[in-house]
Structures are given as C-alpha cells and as structure tokens.
Amino acid sequence: MQLVQATGLTKTFSGVRAVDDVSLTVARGEVVGFLGPNGAGKSTTMKMLTGFLTPDAGTASIAGEDVFRRPLQARARLGYLPEGAPAYGDMSVGDFLVFIGRMRGLTGVRLDERLAEMVERVNLEGVWNRSIDALSKGFKRRVGIAQALIHDPDVLILDEPTDGLDPNQKHDMRELIRSIAAGKAIVVSTHILEEVEATCSRVVIIAEGRVVADDTPAALLAKASGPSTLRVSVASGAAAAVGPRLKTLRPDAAIEELEPLDGAVRFLLRFGEDAADPAALARDLAAAGIAVEEIGLYRPSLESVFRAVTGTRPH
C-alpha cells in the first residue's frame, strides 16, 4: 500500500512557480530521501504533503486519507518534524510530550507506554524535567523527533532530522529511523548525503520545483558511473599539459576536468561502451613524460549524482 500518494502538486508564490507538477509515492517500509538545492521546492512540497499549505493544483493522501478534504484524519496518521522543530519553550520536555500525546488522543496506560518508549528510543531521560528553552539545539531536535513519533504514526515526514546533532547522536538517529522503517513510510529531507546513503531505500531529487531523479541510491550511482569511466589525478603544475594530451591519447573518451583536490588536478574520462584500461593509460602518460599521482576506475558519490542532475551542491 502506498501510504504517501501525491499527484501533480503545484504551488506558485507571487508569480514564481515554487513547486511544479510534483508527484510522489512512498510505500510502507520505504525510507525516501527528499533532496534538492536551496529554493528547489522541498519545504513547500513537504508542507503541502502535511496539509500546512494548500496547493494550487494536485492531490495528496496520507494512509488513504485525503490531506485537503479530510485533514484531521490524515494528520492523525502522520508524524511531522518541521524545520526548526518549534515547541513551547517554557514547558519541560516531559510536560510538552504529555501535552502532545493528549492532543494526539493518547490517555492512561497507552500514553504512559508511549512516553516511556520516547524516553528510551530518543534518549531523553537526562533532560525530562528541563525546560525546552534550556536545551541544546541537538536535544531540541530530539524532542521534535519524539513529538512526531509519540502517537506511532504510519507516516513520518522529517525535515533535517539530524540538524544540530553531534556524530554519535546522528548515528543514534539513523539507527532509530532504520529500526522503525519496516512498519512506516518515511520521507527524510536532508542535505547530508551520507545520511541518505546510510538510511534511505530510495532517493527523490527536486530542482526548480520539479522532480529530476527518483531511484534507489545504488541505481543512481550505477547510472552516474556509466559503463566505463577512469579518474586521473596529476600534480597541479602538469594540468595544462595533461588536458590536451589526454584528448590526443584517448580521442574516443569524453574528458571532464574536476575541481582540484589537495593540490592535484583530476580528470574524468568516459569511454561509452568500451572497456577502460587504467594500466594502458598510465603507460601512455608516462611515455609522454606526464607523472600521474593516481589513476583508476571512477566510483561516483551521491554528491556527484546530485550535482549532475541539479547543477549544484546539496543545501
């Protein structure tokens, strides 16, 4: 069952099309990384999915409930962590989560069980009686996660869930997401691509308000690597000579110069369907008097995929 179903979502602000015909589905058991550069329409899309914004066109449902025609029923099946994780700062963590639990219809033993689970899963015991305003950014984020989870929703929509967390806390948050993923549909908006690779079963990339990629991380990486690509690194002083020489030695390859890294200039050679031979290319460059620092088959990163489809870095 598709627990998240959005079709043709469109939103315009002051004549600017922020979201343009975006469709998205998320099934139970899926963790979808929702990526895009600043201004791409991520937050606007998530606000429409959660019913906080009404689209100019399109439909959305959460666990079969229409977000705009039956908003209360849809939100009852949804947990949402918005950007900034707003909360009542003068309340203690415990009082705030009791309040949210009751607002979500939890009472008695069931409320106590869910509060105890939030203490354990999100590690809030040490700050339970502290006011939210007195917490670090990382603990405020944890409280935000707890309020999204407390009613055990079918769908979770998380905007930058590890923002402000230290490396250990980020690891714990990823483990939490993985541990609950089987029974839920989860959408994670983040700019941390290692987080996507660690937790997400699918990646949706949006740019200029439109979906430009939708696939598993492995499939996106496989498409980016192409059938045969070599990466060549040379000392920066040799860069001027290497580019033309590579074109002479390998006229069959598409050659791209990458950004310098650690004083070395790097080139990608894409060979289409032909097999790439790093040893042969190394011999040819050596014979031409060009010292190579490193040469080998290219393994793309998710960042390189992101940059290829959006023309920019993640934000």
C-alpha positions in Angstrom: 0.0 0.0 0.0 1.2 3.5 -0.9 1.0 5.3 2.5 2.0 8.6 0.8 0.4 9.4 -2.5 0.9 12.9 -4.1 -0.1 13.7 -7.7 0.6 16.9 -9.6 1.3 19.1 -6.7 1.8 22.7 -7.8 2.3 25.9 -5.9 3.0 29.5 -7.0 4.1 32.4 -4.8 3.9 36.0 -6.3 4.1 34.7 -9.8 7.0 32.3 -9.1 6.3 28.6 -9.5 7.9 27.0 -6.4 6.5 23.5 -7.0 5.7 22.4 -10.5 3.6 19.2 -11.0 5.4 17.1 -8.4 4.2 13.5 -7.9 5.5 11.2 -5.1 4.6 7.8 -3.7 6.0 6.1 -0.6 5.1 2.6 0.4 5.2 1.0 3.9 8.8 0.0 4.6 10.3 2.7 2.4 12.6 5.5 3.6 12.7 8.1 0.9 15.4 10.8 0.9 14.0 14.0 -0.5 16.8 16.2 -1.8 17.3 19.5 -3.6 19.2 22.7 -3.6 18.0 25.8 -1.7 14.9 27.1 -3.3 14.1 23.9 -5.1 10.7 23.4 -3.5 11.5 20.8 -0.9 9.9 22.6 2.1 6.9 23.8 0.1 6.3 20.2 -1.1 6.5 18.8 2.4 4.2 21.5 3.8 1.6 20.5 1.1 2.0 16.8 1.9 1.3 17.6 5.6 -1.6 19.9 4.9 0.1 23.1 6.1 -0.1 24.6 2.7 -2.9 24.2 0.1 -1.7 23.6 -3.4 -2.9 25.5 -6.4 -3.3 22.1 -8.1 -2.8 18.5 -7.3 -3.8 16.0 -4.7 -2.2 14.3 -1.7 -3.2 11.5 0.7 -1.7 10.0 3.9 -2.5 6.4 4.6 -5.5 6.7 2.2 -6.9 9.9 3.8 -7.2 12.9 1.6 -4.9 15.6 3.1 -7.1 18.5 1.9 -10.6 17.0 2.2 -10.1 15.1 5.4 -7.2 17.0 7.0 -7.8 15.8 10.6 -8.0 12.2 9.7 -4.9 12.5 7.5 -2.9 14.3 10.2 -3.9 11.6 12.7 -1.9 9.1 10.6 1.1 11.5 10.2 4.1 12.5 12.3 5.9 15.7 11.2 9.2 17.2 12.2 9.3 20.6 10.6 12.4 22.7 10.0 13.4 24.3 13.3 11.2 21.9 15.4 9.0 24.6 17.1 7.9 23.8 20.6 6.6 25.6 23.7 9.9 26.6 25.2 8.7 27.3 28.7 7.4 23.8 29.2 9.5 20.9 30.4 10.3 18.1 28.0 8.0 15.7 29.9 5.1 18.2 30.1 5.4 19.0 26.5 5.3 15.4 25.4 2.4 14.7 27.7 0.6 17.6 26.1 1.3 16.4 22.6 0.3 12.9 23.5 -3.0 14.0 24.8 -3.6 16.2 21.7 -3.0 13.0 19.7 -5.7 11.2 21.7 -3.5 9.2 24.0 -4.6 8.6 27.6 -3.9 6.4 30.6 -1.7 3.4 30.1 -1.2 3.9 26.4 0.1 7.4 27.0 2.4 6.2 29.7 3.7 3.4 27.4 4.4 5.8 24.5 6.2 8.3 26.9 8.4 5.6 28.2 9.2 4.4 24.7 10.2 8.0 23.7 12.5 8.3 26.7 14.3 5.1 25.7 14.3 5.4 21.9 15.2 9.1 21.7 17.3 9.2 24.9 15.5 12.0 26.8 15.8 10.7 30.3 18.6 13.2 31.3 16.5 16.2 30.2 13.0 15.1 31.0 12.4 17.8 33.6 14.3 20.6 32.0 12.6 23.4 30.1 12.8 23.2 26.3 14.4 26.7 26.1 17.3 25.5 28.2 18.2 22.6 25.9 20.9 22.4 23.3 20.0 22.5 19.7 20.6 18.8 19.5 18.3 17.9 22.4 15.6 20.3 21.0 15.8 18.2 17.8 15.4 15.0 19.8 12.3 16.4 21.4 11.0 17.3 17.9 11.5 13.7 16.8 9.7 12.4 20.0 6.7 14.6 19.3 6.5 13.3 15.8 6.7 9.7 16.9 4.6 9.7 20.1 1.4 8.5 18.5 3.1 5.8 16.5 2.0 7.2 13.1 2.0 5.3 9.8 3.8 8.1 8.0 6.8 10.2 9.2 7.9 13.3 7.4 11.2 14.6 8.8 12.8 17.9 7.8 16.6 17.7 8.6 16.2 15.2 11.5 19.9 15.3 12.4 20.3 19.0 12.3 22.4 20.1 15.3 23.3 16.6 16.5 26.8 15.5 17.2 28.3 12.5 15.3 27.2 10.0 18.0 23.7 11.4 18.1 23.5 11.3 14.3 24.4 7.7 14.4 21.7 7.0 17.0 19.1 8.9 15.0 19.9 6.9 11.8 19.6 3.7 13.8 16.2 4.9 15.2 15.0 5.6 11.6 16.2 2.2 10.4 14.6 0.4 13.4 11.1 1.8 12.8 11.2 1.8 9.0 9.7 -1.6 8.3 6.3 -0.5 9.7 6.1 3.0 8.3 6.5 5.2 5.2 9.2 7.8 6.0 10.3 10.9 4.0 13.5 12.5 5.1 14.6 15.9 3.7 18.3 16.4 4.3 21.4 18.0 2.8 23.7 15.4 4.4 24.2 12.9 1.6 26.0 10.3 3.8 22.8 10.2 5.8 20.8 9.4 2.7 23.2 6.6 1.7 23.0 5.2 5.3 19.2 5.2 5.8 17.3 5.7 2.6 16.0 3.0 0.3 15.0 5.5 -2.4 16.1 9.0 -3.4 13.9 11.7 -4.9 15.8 14.8 -6.2 13.9 18.0 -6.9 15.3 21.1 -8.8 13.5 24.2 -9.8 10.2 22.8 -8.5 10.3 19.6 -10.5 11.4 16.0 -9.8 14.6 15.3 -11.7 15.5 11.9 -10.3 13.7 9.1 -8.5 15.5 5.8 -7.9 17.4 3.7 -5.3 20.8 5.1 -4.3 22.6 2.1 -5.9 20.7 2.6 -9.2 21.5 6.4 -9.3 25.2 5.6 -8.6 25.3 3.0 -11.3 23.8 5.4 -13.9 26.3 8.1 -12.9 29.3 5.8 -13.2 28.5 4.8 -16.8 29.8 1.6 -18.4 33.5 2.7 -18.1 35.0 5.8 -16.5 38.5 6.5 -15.4 39.7 9.2 -13.0 43.2 10.6 -13.4 45.0 12.8 -10.8 48.1 14.8 -11.7 50.1 17.5 -9.8 48.6 20.9 -10.4 51.7 22.1 -12.3 51.1 19.4 -15.0 47.4 20.2 -15.5 47.9 22.5 -18.6 49.7 19.7 -20.4 47.5 16.8 -19.4 44.2 18.0 -20.8 45.3 18.3 -24.4 47.5 15.2 -24.1 44.5 13.1 -22.8 42.5 14.3 -25.8 45.3 13.1 -28.1 45.8 9.8 -26.4 42.2 9.0 -26.0 40.1 10.8 -28.7 37.3 8.2 -28.1 36.7 9.4 -24.5 34.7 12.3 -23.2 37.0 14.3 -20.9 35.9 16.4 -17.9 38.2 18.4 -15.6 37.1 18.2 -12.0 37.8 20.7 -9.2 41.3 20.5 -7.7 41.7 18.5 -4.6 44.7 18.5 -2.2 46.9 20.2 -4.8 46.0 17.7 -7.5 44.1 18.3 -10.7 41.6 15.5 -11.6 40.2 14.4 -14.9 37.3 12.0 -15.7 37.5 10.0 -19.0 34.2 8.4 -20.0 34.6 5.7 -22.6 31.0 4.9 -23.6 30.5 1.2 -24.1 34.3 0.5 -24.4 36.3 -1.0 -21.6 38.7 1.4 -19.8 42.2 0.2 -19.2 43.9 2.3 -16.4 47.2 0.5 -16.8 47.4 1.2 -20.5 46.6 4.9 -20.0 49.2 5.1 -17.2 51.8 3.7 -19.6 50.8 6.2 -22.3 51.0 9.2 -20.0 54.4 8.0 -18.6 55.7 7.7 -22.2 54.5 11.3 -22.8 56.5 12.4 -19.7 53.5 13.1 -17.6 53.7 11.9 -14.0 50.4 10.6 -12.7 49.6 10.7 -9.0 46.6 8.4 -9.2 44.7 6.6 -11.9 41.8 4.1 -11.6 38.2 3.3 -12.3 35.9 6.1 -11.2 33.3 5.4 -8.5 30.8 8.2 -8.2 29.4 9.6 -5.0 25.8 10.6 -4.3 27.0 14.2 -4.3 28.3 13.8 -7.9 24.9 12.5 -8.9 23.2 15.4 -7.1 25.4 17.9 -8.9 24.9 16.2 -12.3 21.1 16.4 -12.1 20.7 19.8 -10.4 23.9 21.6 -11.4 24.8 22.5 -7.8 25.8 21.2 -4.4 23.2 20.0 -1.8 21.9 22.6 0.7 
